Amino acid sequence: MQAEVAGSVVTVTVAAIMAVTVVLVVRFAVRGTQSQHRAMVLSAVAEIVRALRGRP
């Protein structure tokens, strides 16, 4: 029982860290970017996130 709870806590913690990291990366990537380049920057960040999560 405790191993299941520990596994759940680890999963939630990793998900939270990933979410915060993605938000910070997007914030830093978009800051200072011209409006015509933002879509390309966000698309690149999304591609990186998908690669980190292991999804094509």
C-alpha positions as CSV (number, residue, x, y, z in Angstrom):
1,M,0.0,0.0,0.0
2,Q,2.7,2.5,0.9
3,A,4.6,1.7,-2.3
4,E,1.5,2.6,-4.4
5,V,1.1,5.9,-2.5
6,A,4.8,6.7,-2.9
7,G,4.6,5.9,-6.7
8,S,1.6,8.2,-7.0
9,V,3.3,11.0,-5.2
10,V,6.4,10.7,-7.4
11,T,4.2,10.7,-10.5
12,V,2.3,13.8,-9.5
13,T,5.6,15.5,-8.4
14,V,7.2,14.8,-11.8
15,A,4.1,16.0,-13.7
16,A,4.1,19.2,-11.6
17,I,7.8,19.9,-12.2
18,M,7.3,19.3,-16.0
19,A,4.3,21.7,-16.1
20,V,6.2,24.4,-14.3
21,T,9.3,23.9,-16.5
22,V,7.2,24.1,-19.7
23,V,5.5,27.3,-18.5
24,L,8.9,28.9,-17.7
25,V,10.4,27.8,-21.0
26,V,7.5,29.3,-22.9
27,R,7.6,32.5,-20.9
28,F,11.3,33.0,-21.6
29,A,11.0,31.9,-25.2
30,V,8.2,34.3,-26.0
31,R,9.7,37.2,-24.1
32,G,11.5,39.5,-26.5
33,T,10.1,37.6,-29.5
34,Q,8.5,39.6,-32.3
35,S,4.8,38.8,-32.8
36,Q,5.3,37.3,-36.2
37,H,7.8,34.8,-34.8
38,R,5.8,33.7,-31.7
39,A,3.9,30.9,-33.5
40,M,7.1,29.4,-34.7
41,V,8.7,29.6,-31.2
42,L,5.7,28.1,-29.5
43,S,5.6,25.3,-32.1
44,A,9.3,24.6,-31.4
45,V,8.7,24.5,-27.7
46,A,5.7,22.1,-28.2
47,E,7.9,19.8,-30.2
48,I,10.5,19.8,-27.5
49,V,7.9,19.0,-24.8
50,R,6.5,16.1,-27.0
51,A,10.0,14.7,-27.3
52,L,10.6,14.9,-23.6
53,R,7.3,13.1,-22.9
54,G,8.2,10.5,-25.5
55,R,5.3,11.2,-27.9
56,P,5.8,11.8,-31.6
